[in-house]
């Protein structure tokens, strides 16, 4: 919802450049454009992510247009079969945009490397796409080892020099232009990094601050659990098996040999690459942060399987072969079915309807307290027009002691299982906070079934 608020603010000419998310200007600008065209609603909010998902499927087609139909089906099924890729395919977030742009950069490289396309045009395109990805989210830095490896391998074998010189030149020009723009507008070329550093706080992913045991757990069991949960482990197995196959067949100089190398470098980057410029801090195990690798791994796996099938001369037009491929695609997509079933249990539509019924009944001016989810979702549901209703939404933990506030101020607290559960807050925590700060609750007429609204009064 932070992106949604920033998109709405940008639409009205406001931007908070002291917040690190503001520098993720691409998703914020896209949301602003969608809100301008369609208003603030779920469909408008979903357009950027859904468009990125469509672009990923289209890029699979572009990369595999010379392959059999089943290779494309395998790539698409492998990607959307990674359970969280489907879940986040319509959510407000930057990561799926980074996924599409990163895949586009790799496809541009392969288009030149495998099909002889213009090295200058494709290198410039790859550099531009990665620059745009950086302006979506800085996590694209995790791809650096992959492209550095491709650069070193090509230079070692004396090929694609024009591509890489152009790629480095365009990247350098874009980076310099970015730093100059930051200096001109914000007074410092490193403004973005300074803002990120200023907003650092201790959390479960602060591996550079937490005890060494947390880092060790992250690099071992935590890493493996992440691969299993995200279903990326399938691609690791395919990469290892295909590399072994190439070693046995002595085909390490074939063009397909780059596929398992890319995949294995991806897995090494996920585990060991740091996301901090001044300390060692590997990426968090939250699946959102590694989504950018999903399309790349799916493409590499599909092409690896196609290479093996081709080398063994399997009867690809046989009904049995086609039925086998369809069965594999269904199996790959099963996690997507599971996550879709899980999404329905959240009953977002019903919860949203309750907020839509209750929020307009609140009488402003008033301060409305609730969990973090309530604080963030309420302005969005009101179309960010809560200021017109003279409502301010605040986390219940920031509720001041009752004897320290004006009794003339109307104060509400909203409670619903959906917001409390997503915020990992139990009802007893809210009860204890209210009691400790001297408040009692009185039922409000704004309550609806499933969403309780209370007026807060000082306990006499």
C-alpha positions as CSV (number, residue, x, y, z in Angstrom):
1,X,0.0,0.0,0.0
2,X,3.0,2.3,0.3
3,X,3.5,2.1,-3.4
4,X,-0.2,2.9,-3.9
5,X,0.0,6.0,-1.6
6,X,3.1,7.2,-3.4
7,X,1.5,6.7,-6.8
8,X,-1.5,8.7,-5.7
9,X,0.7,11.4,-4.2
10,X,2.8,11.6,-7.4
11,X,-0.4,12.0,-9.4
12,X,-1.0,15.1,-7.3
13,X,2.5,16.5,-7.6
14,X,3.9,15.2,-4.3
15,X,6.9,13.0,-3.7
16,X,8.8,12.3,-0.5
17,X,12.4,11.9,-1.6
18,X,13.4,11.2,2.0
19,X,11.7,7.8,1.7
20,X,13.8,5.1,0.0
21,X,10.7,3.7,-1.9
22,X,10.3,7.0,-3.7
23,X,13.4,6.2,-5.7
24,X,11.6,3.1,-7.1
25,X,10.1,5.6,-9.5
26,X,9.0,3.2,-12.3
27,X,6.3,1.3,-10.4
28,X,5.2,4.5,-8.6
29,X,4.8,6.3,-12.0
30,X,2.9,3.3,-13.5
31,X,0.5,3.3,-10.6
32,X,0.1,7.1,-10.9
33,X,-0.8,6.7,-14.6
34,X,-3.3,3.9,-13.8
35,X,-4.9,5.9,-11.1
36,X,-5.2,8.8,-13.4
37,X,-6.9,6.7,-16.1
38,X,-9.0,4.4,-14.0
39,X,-9.2,5.8,-10.5
40,X,-8.0,4.2,-7.3
41,X,-9.2,0.7,-7.3
42,X,-8.0,-2.9,-7.3
43,X,-8.1,-3.3,-11.0
44,X,-6.0,-0.2,-11.6
45,X,-3.6,-1.3,-8.9
46,X,-3.2,-4.7,-10.6
47,X,-2.4,-3.4,-14.1
48,X,1.4,-2.9,-13.7
49,X,1.9,-6.4,-12.2
50,X,-0.4,-8.1,-14.6
51,X,1.2,-6.4,-17.5
52,X,4.6,-7.5,-16.3
53,X,3.3,-11.1,-16.0
54,X,2.1,-10.9,-19.6
55,X,5.4,-9.5,-20.7
56,X,7.3,-12.4,-19.1
57,X,5.1,-14.9,-21.1
58,X,5.7,-12.8,-24.2
59,X,9.5,-12.8,-23.6
60,X,9.4,-16.6,-23.2
61,X,7.8,-16.7,-26.7
62,X,10.4,-14.4,-28.1
63,X,13.2,-16.5,-26.7
64,X,11.7,-19.8,-27.7
65,X,10.1,-18.9,-31.0
66,X,12.4,-21.3,-32.8
67,X,11.6,-24.2,-30.4
68,X,8.7,-26.6,-30.4
69,X,5.5,-25.6,-28.7
70,X,6.1,-27.8,-25.7
71,X,9.3,-25.9,-24.8
72,X,7.3,-22.7,-24.4
73,X,4.6,-24.5,-22.5
74,X,7.3,-25.9,-20.2
75,X,8.9,-22.5,-19.5
76,X,5.5,-20.8,-18.8
77,X,4.4,-23.7,-16.5
78,X,7.7,-23.7,-14.7
79,X,7.5,-20.0,-14.0
80,X,3.9,-19.8,-12.9
81,X,4.3,-23.1,-11.1
82,X,6.6,-21.3,-8.6
83,X,3.9,-20.7,-6.2
84,X,4.6,-17.1,-5.2
85,X,5.0,-16.0,-8.8
86,X,1.3,-16.7,-9.3
87,X,0.3,-15.2,-6.0
88,X,2.1,-11.9,-6.7
89,X,1.1,-11.7,-10.4
90,X,-1.5,-9.0,-9.7
91,X,-0.2,-7.5,-6.5
92,X,1.1,-3.9,-5.9
93,X,4.9,-4.5,-5.9
94,X,8.1,-3.7,-7.7
95,X,9.6,-7.2,-7.8
96,X,7.6,-8.6,-10.7
97,X,8.5,-5.6,-12.8
98,X,12.2,-6.3,-12.0
99,X,11.5,-9.9,-13.1
100,X,10.2,-8.9,-16.5
101,X,13.0,-6.4,-17.2
102,X,15.7,-8.7,-16.0
103,X,14.4,-11.5,-18.3
104,X,14.3,-9.0,-21.1
105,X,17.9,-8.2,-20.6
106,X,18.9,-11.9,-20.8
107,X,16.8,-12.5,-23.8
108,X,18.5,-9.6,-25.6
109,X,21.9,-11.2,-24.8
110,X,20.8,-14.6,-26.1
111,X,19.2,-13.0,-29.1
112,X,22.6,-11.7,-30.1
113,X,24.6,-14.7,-28.8
114,X,22.5,-17.5,-30.4
115,X,20.8,-15.8,-33.3
116,X,23.4,-13.3,-34.5
117,X,21.1,-10.3,-33.9
118,X,22.7,-6.8,-33.8
119,X,25.2,-6.6,-31.0
120,X,24.9,-2.8,-30.6
121,X,21.1,-2.7,-30.5
122,X,20.7,-5.7,-28.2
123,X,23.5,-4.6,-25.9
124,X,21.9,-1.1,-25.6
125,X,18.5,-2.7,-25.0
126,X,19.9,-5.0,-22.3
127,X,21.6,-2.1,-20.5
128,X,18.5,0.0,-20.7
129,X,16.3,-2.7,-19.3
130,X,18.6,-3.3,-16.4
131,X,18.7,0.4,-15.7
132,X,14.9,0.5,-15.6
133,X,14.9,-2.5,-13.3
134,X,17.2,-0.6,-11.0
135,X,14.7,2.2,-10.9
136,X,12.1,-0.4,-9.9
137,X,14.1,-1.9,-7.1
138,X,17.7,-2.2,-6.2
139,X,17.5,-5.9,-5.8
140,X,18.5,-6.2,-9.5
141,X,22.1,-5.9,-8.2
142,X,21.8,-9.6,-7.5
143,X,22.0,-10.2,-11.2
144,X,25.5,-8.6,-11.4
145,X,27.4,-11.9,-10.9
146,X,25.5,-13.5,-13.8
147,X,26.3,-10.8,-16.3
148,X,29.9,-10.4,-15.1
149,X,30.3,-14.2,-15.6
150,X,28.8,-14.0,-19.2
151,X,31.2,-11.1,-19.9
152,X,34.3,-13.0,-18.7
153,X,33.4,-16.1,-20.6
154,X,32.8,-14.3,-23.8
155,X,36.0,-12.2,-23.6
156,X,37.9,-15.4,-22.7
157,X,36.7,-17.0,-25.9
158,X,37.2,-13.8,-27.9
159,X,33.5,-13.3,-28.9
160,X,30.8,-10.7,-28.5
161,X,33.3,-7.9,-27.9
162,X,31.1,-5.3,-29.6
163,X,28.1,-6.4,-27.5
164,X,30.0,-6.1,-24.2
165,X,31.8,-2.8,-25.1
166,X,28.4,-1.3,-26.0
167,X,26.7,-2.8,-22.9
168,X,29.4,-1.4,-20.6
169,X,29.4,2.0,-22.4
170,X,25.6,2.4,-22.2
171,X,25.5,1.3,-18.6
172,X,28.2,3.8,-17.7
173,X,26.4,6.6,-19.5
174,X,23.1,5.8,-17.8
175,X,24.8,5.5,-14.4
176,X,26.6,8.9,-14.8
177,X,23.4,10.5,-16.0
178,X,21.6,9.1,-12.9
179,X,24.2,10.3,-10.5
180,X,24.3,13.8,-12.1
181,X,20.5,14.0,-11.9
182,X,20.6,13.0,-8.2
183,X,23.3,15.7,-7.6
184,X,21.3,18.4,-9.4
185,X,17.9,17.6,-7.8
186,X,19.0,16.4,-4.3
187,X,22.4,18.0,-3.8
188,X,24.2,14.6,-3.6
189,X,25.0,12.1,-6.3
190,X,24.6,9.4,-3.7
191,X,21.3,10.6,-2.4
192,X,19.5,7.3,-2.9
193,X,22.1,5.4,-1.0
194,X,22.1,7.9,1.8
195,X,18.4,7.7,2.2
196,X,18.5,3.9,2.2
197,X,21.2,4.0,4.9
198,X,19.2,6.5,7.0
199,X,16.2,4.2,7.0
200,X,18.0,1.1,8.0
201,X,16.6,-0.6,11.1
202,X,17.2,-3.9,12.9
203,X,15.0,-6.7,11.5
204,X,15.1,-10.4,11.0
205,X,17.2,-9.9,7.8
206,X,19.8,-7.6,9.2
207,X,22.5,-10.3,8.9
208,X,25.3,-7.8,9.1
209,X,24.1,-6.7,12.6
210,X,22.6,-9.9,14.1
211,X,24.7,-12.6,15.7
212,X,26.8,-14.8,13.4
213,X,24.5,-17.7,14.1
214,X,21.7,-16.0,12.2
215,X,23.9,-15.6,9.1
216,X,25.1,-19.2,9.3
217,X,21.4,-20.4,9.5
218,X,20.5,-18.1,6.5
219,X,23.3,-19.5,4.4
220,X,22.5,-23.1,5.2
221,X,19.1,-24.4,6.3
222,X,17.4,-21.1,5.6
223,X,18.6,-21.1,2.1
224,X,17.5,-24.6,1.4
225,X,14.1,-24.0,3.0
226,X,13.7,-21.0,0.7
227,X,14.4,-23.0,-2.4
228,X,12.0,-25.7,-1.4
229,X,9.2,-23.3,-0.4
230,X,9.6,-21.3,-3.7
231,X,9.9,-24.5,-5.8
232,X,13.2,-23.2,-7.2
233,X,14.8,-26.4,-6.1
234,X,13.4,-28.0,-9.3
235,X,15.6,-25.7,-11.4
236,X,18.7,-26.4,-9.3
237,X,18.2,-30.1,-9.9
238,X,17.8,-29.6,-13.6
239,X,20.9,-27.4,-13.8
240,X,23.1,-29.9,-12.0
241,X,21.8,-32.9,-14.0
242,X,22.2,-31.0,-17.3
243,X,25.7,-29.9,-16.5
244,X,26.6,-33.5,-15.6
245,X,25.1,-34.6,-18.8
246,X,27.2,-32.1,-20.8
247,X,30.3,-33.2,-19.0
248,X,29.7,-36.9,-19.8
249,X,28.9,-36.1,-23.4
250,X,31.9,-33.7,-23.6
251,X,29.7,-30.8,-24.9
252,X,31.0,-28.1,-22.6
253,X,31.8,-25.9,-25.6
254,X,28.3,-26.2,-27.0
255,X,26.1,-23.1,-26.8
256,X,23.7,-24.8,-24.5
257,X,26.5,-25.2,-21.9
258,X,25.8,-21.6,-20.8
259,X,22.4,-22.5,-19.5
260,X,23.4,-24.5,-16.4
261,X,26.2,-22.1,-15.8
262,X,23.7,-19.2,-15.6
263,X,21.4,-21.2,-13.4
264,X,24.1,-22.3,-11.0
265,X,25.4,-18.7,-10.8
266,X,21.9,-17.5,-10.0
267,X,21.7,-19.9,-7.0
268,X,25.1,-18.8,-5.8
269,X,24.1,-15.2,-6.1
270,X,20.9,-15.8,-4.2
271,X,22.8,-17.3,-1.3
272,X,26.0,-15.4,-1.2
273,X,25.6,-12.0,-3.0
274,X,25.3,-9.1,-0.7
275,X,22.6,-6.4,-1.1
276,X,24.5,-3.9,1.0
277,X,27.3,-1.7,-0.4
278,X,29.1,-1.3,3.0
279,X,28.6,-4.7,4.7
280,X,28.0,-8.3,4.0
281,X,24.2,-8.8,4.1
282,X,22.7,-11.6,1.8
283,X,19.2,-11.2,0.5
284,X,16.3,-11.9,2.8
285,X,14.6,-15.3,2.5
286,X,11.2,-13.7,1.8
287,X,10.3,-15.1,-1.7
288,X,9.5,-11.6,-3.0
289,X,13.2,-10.7,-3.0
290,X,14.2,-13.6,-5.3
291,X,11.3,-13.4,-7.7
292,X,13.5,-11.7,-10.3
293,X,15.3,-15.0,-10.9
294,X,12.1,-17.0,-11.6
295,X,11.8,-16.2,-15.3
296,X,15.5,-16.7,-16.0
297,X,15.6,-20.1,-14.2
298,X,12.4,-21.2,-16.1
299,X,13.9,-20.2,-19.4
300,X,17.2,-22.0,-18.7
301,X,15.4,-25.2,-17.5
302,X,13.1,-25.3,-20.5
303,X,16.0,-24.9,-23.0
304,X,18.1,-27.5,-21.0
305,X,15.3,-30.1,-21.2
306,X,14.8,-29.3,-24.9
307,X,18.5,-29.9,-25.6
308,X,18.5,-33.3,-23.9
309,X,15.3,-34.4,-25.7
310,X,16.8,-33.3,-29.0
311,X,20.1,-35.1,-28.4
312,X,18.3,-38.4,-27.7
313,X,16.1,-38.0,-30.8
314,X,12.9,-38.6,-28.9
315,X,9.7,-38.7,-31.0
316,X,8.4,-35.3,-30.2
317,X,5.4,-35.6,-32.4
318,X,4.3,-38.8,-30.7
319,X,1.0,-38.6,-28.8
320,X,2.7,-40.2,-25.8
321,X,5.4,-37.6,-25.8
322,X,2.8,-34.8,-26.0
323,X,0.7,-36.3,-23.2
324,X,3.8,-36.7,-21.1
325,X,4.7,-33.0,-21.6
326,X,1.2,-31.9,-20.7
327,X,1.3,-34.1,-17.6
328,X,4.5,-32.4,-16.5
329,X,3.1,-29.0,-17.1
330,X,0.1,-29.8,-15.0
331,X,2.3,-31.1,-12.2
332,X,4.4,-27.9,-12.4
333,X,1.3,-25.8,-12.2
334,X,-0.1,-27.6,-9.2
335,X,1.5,-25.2,-6.7
336,X,-0.2,-22.4,-8.5
337,X,-3.5,-24.1,-8.0
338,X,-2.6,-24.5,-4.3
339,X,-1.8,-20.9,-3.8
340,X,-4.9,-19.8,-5.7
341,X,-7.0,-22.0,-3.3
342,X,-5.1,-20.4,-0.4
343,X,-5.8,-16.9,-1.7
344,X,-9.6,-17.6,-1.6
345,X,-9.4,-18.5,2.0
346,X,-8.2,-15.0,2.8
347,X,-11.7,-13.6,1.7
348,X,-10.2,-10.3,0.7
349,X,-13.4,-9.3,-1.2
350,X,-15.5,-9.8,1.9
351,X,-13.0,-8.0,4.1
352,X,-12.8,-5.1,1.7
353,X,-16.6,-4.8,1.6
354,X,-16.7,-4.5,5.4
355,X,-14.1,-1.7,5.3
356,X,-16.1,0.0,2.5
357,X,-19.2,-0.2,4.6
358,X,-17.7,1.0,7.9
359,X,-15.2,3.7,7.0
360,X,-17.6,6.2,5.4
361,X,-19.6,6.1,8.7
362,X,-16.8,7.4,10.7
363,X,-17.4,11.0,11.8
364,X,-14.4,13.3,11.3
365,X,-12.3,15.0,12.4
366,X,-11.1,11.9,14.1
367,X,-8.0,9.7,14.7
368,X,-8.6,6.1,13.8
369,X,-6.3,3.5,15.4
370,X,-5.8,-0.1,14.3
371,X,-3.1,-2.6,13.4
372,X,-0.6,-1.9,10.7
373,X,-2.8,-3.4,8.0
374,X,-5.8,-1.3,9.0
375,X,-3.6,1.8,9.0
376,X,-2.4,1.1,5.5
377,X,-5.4,-0.4,3.8
378,X,-8.0,2.1,5.1
379,X,-6.8,5.2,3.1
380,X,-6.5,3.0,0.0
381,X,-10.1,1.8,0.3
382,X,-11.2,5.4,0.7
383,X,-9.3,6.3,-2.5
384,X,-6.8,8.2,-0.4
385,X,-9.5,10.8,0.2
386,X,-9.5,10.3,3.9
387,X,-8.2,13.8,4.4
388,X,-11.4,15.1,2.9
389,X,-13.2,13.1,5.5
390,X,-10.8,14.5,8.1
391,X,-9.6,11.1,9.2
392,X,-6.1,10.2,10.3
393,X,-5.1,6.5,10.5
394,X,-2.5,5.5,13.1
395,X,-1.0,2.3,14.4
396,X,-2.6,1.3,17.8
397,X,0.9,1.0,19.3
398,X,1.3,4.8,18.8
399,X,-1.8,5.5,20.9
400,X,-0.8,8.2,23.5
401,X,-1.8,7.9,27.2
402,X,-5.4,9.0,27.6
403,X,-4.4,11.6,30.2
404,X,-2.0,13.2,27.7
405,X,-4.6,14.0,25.0
406,X,-7.4,16.5,24.4
407,X,-10.8,15.0,25.3
408,X,-12.3,16.9,22.4
409,X,-10.6,14.6,19.9
410,X,-12.7,11.8,18.6
411,X,-10.8,8.5,18.6
412,X,-11.8,5.2,17.1
413,X,-10.2,1.8,17.0
414,X,-11.0,-0.7,14.3
415,X,-10.6,-4.5,14.8
416,X,-11.0,-7.3,12.4
417,X,-9.4,-10.8,12.2
418,X,-8.0,-10.1,8.7
419,X,-6.0,-7.1,9.7
420,X,-5.0,-8.5,13.1
421,X,-3.8,-11.8,11.6
422,X,-1.9,-10.2,8.8
423,X,-0.2,-7.9,11.3
424,X,0.6,-10.8,13.6
425,X,-1.3,-9.1,16.4
426,X,-3.5,-10.9,18.9
427,X,-6.6,-9.3,20.5
428,X,-5.0,-9.6,23.9
429,X,-2.1,-7.3,22.8
430,X,-4.7,-4.7,21.7
431,X,-6.6,-5.1,25.0
432,X,-3.4,-4.8,27.1
433,X,-2.3,-1.6,25.2
434,X,-5.7,0.1,25.7
435,X,-5.8,-0.8,29.3
436,X,-2.2,0.3,30.0
437,X,-2.9,3.6,28.4
438,X,-6.1,4.3,30.3
439,X,-8.8,3.7,27.6
440,X,-12.1,1.9,27.5
441,X,-14.0,1.0,24.4
442,X,-17.6,1.9,23.6
443,X,-19.4,0.3,20.6
444,X,-19.9,2.6,17.6
445,X,-22.7,2.6,15.1
446,X,-20.1,2.4,12.4
447,X,-19.5,-1.3,13.2
448,X,-20.5,-3.9,10.6
449,X,-20.5,-7.7,10.8
450,X,-16.9,-8.9,10.9
451,X,-15.4,-5.4,11.6
452,X,-15.8,-3.9,15.0
453,X,-15.5,-0.2,15.5
454,X,-15.2,1.3,18.9
455,X,-15.1,4.8,20.3
456,X,-12.1,5.3,22.7
457,X,-12.8,7.1,26.0
458,X,-10.7,7.7,29.0
459,X,-11.3,5.1,31.8
460,X,-12.8,7.1,34.7
